[in-house]
Amino acid sequence: MELQFFEILPQTGPMFAAALYTIFVGIIACGVGIAVGTVLLMMRNSRLWVMRNFAGLYGSFIRGTPVLVQILVFYYALAPLIGLNIGPLTAGIMAVGFNSGAYVAEILRGGLSRIPPGQWEAAKALGLSRHKTWFRVILPQVYYSVIPLLVNEFTMVIKITPLLSTITVIELTRASQMLYTETFRPVEVLLIAAVIYFVICFSISQYGEFLQRRSQKYRL
């Protein structure tokens, strides 16, 4: 079968628009993931055993269940369970964000282990509350130390977004499916989609490596 990319390219406008939409969804989901991961990190270091156990159980549950199942649960089961009716986009962002949060928590946990104990002691000596110590002293340093890893997590989130097509979110994969249904050229369309995904993820990875080199230079 002869590939006819030049015949398909003029019709790929919706795919590139969907690619921008994919990046937008990924950014919002990453923001949710960082927020959830931060909360989980603080819960893991809480003085209350209930919070510590909940954070550990949450992480184990998220890592032990398929992402697709989590997306379907958010979309189909959230409304009857808690009486909250949400659209596919909101459900998709929440599902991907809460999934990412479990992994972000581990990334932040690794960053927290690099913080010298003297930071806590100095904050306590200055009379800072535990809340202020977290947000003014500890977390800024943790975030800075794991910026490259958070960028890599953003790449993983982008790779998860194709699953949102199962709940009718029109991201890049869904747009590709719609196009090859119209043109009957699935090979060409999917190859173009794969190239777009590669460009997005490769760009993010390169940016992460740049930040890593910059942070190491700053430490030196």
C-alpha positions, 0 to 999 in steps of 0.5 A: 500500500502506497503511503500518501502523506501529501494528500492527507496533510491539508486535512490535518488542521484539526489534528494540530489544533487537538495537539494544542488541546492535548498540551493544555489538558496536560498542563492543567492535569500536571497542575492538579497532580502537583497540588495533589502530590504536595498534599500527599507529601504533607500527609505522609509526614503528618503527626497523625497516623490516619493521614500517613496511612491514607496517603500510603494507601492512596499511592498504592491504590493509584499505582496498582490500578490501570489509568483507564479504569480510573478515568472511567470511574471519574467519568461514570461513577463519580456522579452517582457516588457523590452526586457530582455531575461533571463533563468529560473534560473535567473528569479526564483532567481530574482522573489524570491529575489525581493519578499523576499526584501519586507519582508526584508525591514520590518525586517530592518525597525524594526531594524532601529527603535531600533537605538537611534536618537543620532547615526544620530546626532553624525554622523552629528556632525562629518560631515558625509554625509547622504550616509556615515552615512547610510553605516558606522554607521546605516546599520551595527548596523541594520544588526547585530540587525536583524540577527536571523530574516534574518536567519528565512527569509532564511527559508521562501525563501527555502519554496518558492523555490518549486514554481520554478519547474513551470518554469523548475528549477530543484530544490528538488521538480522538481527532486522529480517529475522526480523520482516518474515519473520514479519509480511510487512511489510518496508516498515514493519519496515525503516523502523523499523530505519532510524529506529533506526540514524539515532537511534544514529548521530545521537546518536553524531555529536552527542556527537562534536561536543560533545567537539570543542567542548569540546576547542577550548574547553579549548585556548583 
